[in-house]
Amino acid sequence: MARLTLDAVTRTFGAFHALDRVSLDVRDGEFLAVLGPSGCGKTTLLRAVAGFEKVNGGTIAIGGRVVSSGTEHVPPERRRVGIVFQSYALWPHMSVAENAGYSMRVAGAPKEEIRRAVAQALAVVGLSGFEDRMPAQLSGGQRQRVALARCLVQSPALVLLDEPLANLDVHLRASMEDEFADFHRRTGSTMIYITHDQAEAMALADRIAVMDEGRIVQVASPQELHGRPATAMVARFIGGGLVLPGEARATDGDGACRVRVLGLDVRARCAGPVPPGPVQVALYPRDLRLCGPEGPGIDCRVTRVVYQGGEFRVELVPEGAPGLRLTLHAAESGRPAPGDAVRVSIDGAWVIPGP
Ligand SMILES: Nc1ncnc2c1ncn2[C@@H]1O[C@H](COP(=O)(O)OP(=O)(O)OP(=O)(O)O)[C@@H](O)[C@H]1O
């Protein structure tokens, strides 16, 4: 198992920067998710680490050994990187055991050694007894587990998972999430999990690297990404934050400051001292509450009320800003109806430290 280090890695296609000075340090045995919208460079990053893509600048090191740089390129088969793809990529004409042992057979390993390694890997993924089945006789989840076993047989230093659950239905995804977590626990592998599904990333990873336009914009725990987004993109992308212009008034210390947003004075959380002046403020549904007519608040019209697992999501339009959509959560009792005029208070906010 090994640590993965990327230092200012750049990959261009013509004038386009698919990876723009990407730096990342993944600890030995860590489970890191790379999360980002379509086209942000996730697959390019994975292909560069695996060695399918050369880099134009910067370095990639696996276990302290440089495998990619502007001048050096270790081929994929000599990187000890296992990859599990979304499409499983199993050979349809080979049995489960033959698929799992393929790489060892190609490498010319003795039959008995292959049999032993395959039996061990299939046991890890819970497929002992499935050796002679063909891929067509397996469920989607079982096929993905064969792909995991095949990856395990190669004793990889690093395992890369490229949206491995994208083809599975919702229920199977949830149970496969448990399997990946279990696989990680049992093997202690360093794992990089590429996805655009934040629920999946949050469920699995210790830390999440958020990518945007070829750059890594924040690497943090799921809680940190939700509570202290580094940029406006992270605030919008994770947890559906609403980013609004505000005016910083004063810093109170202890990570708190006062800002004016939507015409209200709000006590907000911040990463450090915030000089008075224009700022970007992130508001989440948890920051907004229905309030009485007497206190400070924003007059709104309710546009939609949707039941959502134990509570109601209430969508509103401020009377003074018809282009804006606010969302808050309300309990069953006291929830408003579409068309109601209500008042909303802002109980918290986050001042975005970056762009
Ligand atoms: N071989 C290539 N030639 C030119 N442009 C490319 C090439 N490979 C990728 N790109 C571009 O680089 C950008 C990043 O692509 P990449 O596949 O890494 O994104 P992604 O985040 O994995 O997206 P998705 O989630 O949709 O798979 C895209 O704009 C893509 O069009």
The ligand as a MOL file (V3000), in Angstrom:
LIG
                    3D

  0  0  0     0  0            999 V3000
M  V30 BEGIN CTAB
M  V30 COUNTS 31 33 0 0 0
M  V30 BEGIN ATOM
M  V30 1 N -8.2690 13.3350 -25.1840 0
M  V30 2 C -8.8620 14.5200 -24.9940 0
M  V30 3 N -8.7690 15.5000 -25.9300 0
M  V30 4 C -9.3310 16.7220 -25.7310 0
M  V30 5 N -10.0170 17.0600 -24.6250 0
M  V30 6 C -10.1450 16.1280 -23.6700 0
M  V30 7 C -9.5750 14.8240 -23.7950 0
M  V30 8 N -9.8660 14.1190 -22.6580 0
M  V30 9 C -10.5880 14.9600 -21.8930 0
M  V30 10 N -10.7570 16.1550 -22.4700 0
M  V30 11 C -11.4630 17.3210 -21.9240 0
M  V30 12 O -10.9900 17.5530 -20.6100 0
M  V30 13 C -12.0660 17.9340 -19.7500 0
M  V30 14 C -12.0940 17.0250 -18.5440 0
M  V30 15 O -12.5490 15.7300 -18.9540 0
M  V30 16 P -12.7280 14.5290 -17.9180 0
M  V30 17 O -13.1910 13.3460 -18.7040 0
M  V30 18 O -11.5040 14.3870 -17.1260 0
M  V30 19 O -13.9250 15.0740 -17.0130 0
M  V30 20 P -14.7570 14.3270 -15.8890 0
M  V30 21 O -14.7410 15.2370 -14.7080 0
M  V30 22 O -14.2640 12.9490 -15.6980 0
M  V30 23 O -16.2190 14.3020 -16.5270 0
M  V30 24 P -17.3790 13.1860 -16.3980 0
M  V30 25 O -17.8580 13.2300 -14.9770 0
M  V30 26 O -18.4180 13.7240 -17.3660 0
M  V30 27 O -16.7970 11.8900 -16.8200 0
M  V30 28 C -13.3400 17.8920 -20.5930 0
M  V30 29 O -13.6610 19.1950 -20.9970 0
M  V30 30 C -12.9450 17.0250 -21.7690 0
M  V30 31 O -13.6880 17.3860 -22.9240 0
M  V30 END ATOM
M  V30 BEGIN BOND
M  V30 1 1 1 2
M  V30 2 1 2 3
M  V30 3 2 2 7
M  V30 4 2 3 4
M  V30 5 1 4 5
M  V30 6 2 5 6
M  V30 7 1 6 7
M  V30 8 1 6 10
M  V30 9 1 7 8
M  V30 10 2 8 9
M  V30 11 1 9 10
M  V30 12 1 10 11
M  V30 13 1 11 12
M  V30 14 1 11 30
M  V30 15 1 12 13
M  V30 16 1 13 14
M  V30 17 1 13 28
M  V30 18 1 14 15
M  V30 19 1 15 16
M  V30 20 2 16 17
M  V30 21 1 16 18
M  V30 22 1 16 19
M  V30 23 1 19 20
M  V30 24 2 20 21
M  V30 25 1 20 22
M  V30 26 1 20 23
M  V30 27 1 23 24
M  V30 28 2 24 25
M  V30 29 1 24 26
M  V30 30 1 24 27
M  V30 31 1 28 29
M  V30 32 1 28 30
M  V30 33 1 30 31
M  V30 END BOND
M  V30 END CTAB
M  END
